[in-house]
Amino acid sequence: MADPGTESEPKTDAAFRAEVREWLADNLSGDFAEIRGVGGPGSEHEAFEARRAWDRHLAAHGWTCIGWPREYGGRGLSLAQQVIFHEEYARADAPARVNHLGEELLGPTLIAFGTDAQKQRFLPKIRAVEELWCQGYSEPGAGSDLAAVSTKARLVSTGTTTRSGSTDKQAWAVDGQKVWTSLAHLADWCFVIARTEPGSQRHQGLSFLLVPMDQDGVDVRPIEQLTGTSEFNEVFFSDARTDADLVVGEPGQGWRVAMGLLGFERGVSTIGQQVGFARELAGVVELAKENGAFADPVIFDRLAAAQVGLEVMRANVLRTLAENLSDRTIDRGQDNIAKLVWAGWHKNLGALAMDVLGAAGLVAQDSPRHLDTWQRRYLFTRADTIYGGSDEIQRNILAERVLGLPREPKGASK
Ligand SMILES: Cc1cc2nc3c(=O)[nH]c(=O)nc-3n(C[C@H](O)[C@H](O)[C@H](O)COP(=O)(O)OP(=O)(O)OC[C@H]3O[C@@H](n4cnc5c(N)ncnc54)[C@H](O)[C@@H]3O)c2cc1C
């Protein structure tokens, strides 16, 4: 098969689907066959190194960053073909990817807002899965109200050559704390929102900085989650340094960049996930058939309702896709609605799986922390309606931006 990155003629969707399916079938073999279905919500700790090797294998064959423009190492695929890729990926039971934050969030943000030097420095290593990223937005006093960020950064003189070899004699010195930072313990870099203009208020005076994790000034402390594992962390910055030119957008104008990134987080990057959801629901139905739980009319009803919800999400994805393809300026809060719908559906599915399992779902395996996939998934789905913007925040956005209702009063600035 030709290297996908070198093709000049676009393929039809059907031919593209066949190509993806064949490639995955051929390549999820040997050692990689063992990591089919591994990782994912509640199981991010599973086989991390093997999954990273798999991601690098994908990269070597042109299957990472497929939506990025070709000039930045992507394949410039249409939204429709990106969805096809995700569908086939889920159908093949391929392992959960390790660099979602770099590929789906930071990469598109750098393409939209970064300098040429930043693009050249970072995009190839994201594409090749050589550098992993984490997201330094939330703080103990700034979650939903992100504009309350209090982590600070200031330009200081270094008098030394910087990490990237530039002769810039200035660097950002970062002080503060982030929290709930997913995968910070594995990441090489963190994109950090910090206040760079002393005395500035809320959205003003913030900057979007790229900070290396491997330095004395960065302390990562894992937070033990309900699952007993630690997908996220506290991150403390104490005079942590990064090069002066590693600010995305203008210093003090980071809010625009930060919001641009959230658009990528709630948009295309979630579009393929409903196929994974379909497989999860099929698993719950199988469980119900095996243990007879479907005979309970309430369970029967909930399974049917879950199927209806799945079809609604699928129809919504296709509609959004069609709209995006014909007119990218339409904004009726589709990303916010999609987040609300999938988060609620998935959280309910986690609870449904537990009810299908019945008493067995309440019992751990051979030790209190040895949970099975359904138990882990149930616990992790409790977070679906929180991360990426909570349900309440999505509703606020819809009320204010789409319905035009008066803005809610904001708390006093800290
Ligand atoms: C699994 C997981 C992974 C995460 N990963 C990351 C990460 O990698 N990087 C990162 O920066 N952050 C991450 N987060 C943090 C996440 O973005 C925040 O948890 C989220 O923004 C909510 O902020 P908070 O936890 O501070 O809650 P708060 O903002 O304190 O909210 C508490 C409750 O009040 C409600 N609420 C708050 N304000 C309003 C309002 N104005 N109107 C109505 N209701 C309101 C909220 O909906 C919520 O129910 C992660 C969170 C989870 C659960």
The ligand as an ORCA input file, in Angstrom:
! r2SCAN-3c Opt
* xyz 0 1
  C     -11.349     13.847     34.704
  C     -11.008     15.303     34.637
  C      -9.911     15.704     33.885
  C      -9.552     17.055     33.838
  N      -8.448     17.414     33.118
  C      -8.050     18.714     33.127
  C      -6.846     19.106     32.471
  O      -6.141     18.278     31.877
  N      -6.469     20.400     32.510
  C      -7.224     21.337     33.136
  O      -6.833     22.519     33.117
  N      -8.365     21.018     33.785
  C      -8.795     19.718     33.791
  N      -9.947     19.347     34.464
  C     -10.651     20.371     35.220
  C     -11.988     20.773     34.652
  O     -11.824     21.604     33.535
  C     -12.734     21.472     35.796
  O     -13.014     20.492     36.759
  C     -14.008     22.119     35.328
  O     -13.731     23.217     34.505
  C     -14.860     22.600     36.536
  O     -14.094     23.398     37.368
  P     -13.986     23.093     38.947
  O     -13.652     21.649     39.116
  O     -13.064     24.104     39.523
  O     -15.434     23.293     39.502
  P     -16.146     24.674     39.844
  O     -15.894     25.650     38.740
  O     -15.773     25.069     41.226
  O     -17.662     24.258     39.793
  C     -18.299     23.519     40.851
  C     -19.744     23.302     40.451
  O     -20.402     24.582     40.328
  C     -20.969     24.718     39.032
  N     -20.800     26.093     38.567
  C     -19.653     26.824     38.574
  N     -19.863     28.041     38.044
  C     -21.170     28.086     37.694
  C     -22.001     29.079     37.106
  N     -21.486     30.264     36.743
  N     -23.299     28.788     36.886
  C     -23.815     27.583     37.238
  N     -23.080     26.600     37.821
  C     -21.771     26.850     38.041
  C     -20.192     23.768     38.157
  O     -20.940     23.355     37.031
  C     -19.920     22.613     39.112
  O     -21.044     21.774     39.170
  C     -10.330     18.020     34.534
  C     -11.432     17.614     35.276
  C     -11.771     16.269     35.351
  C     -12.949     15.887     36.153
*
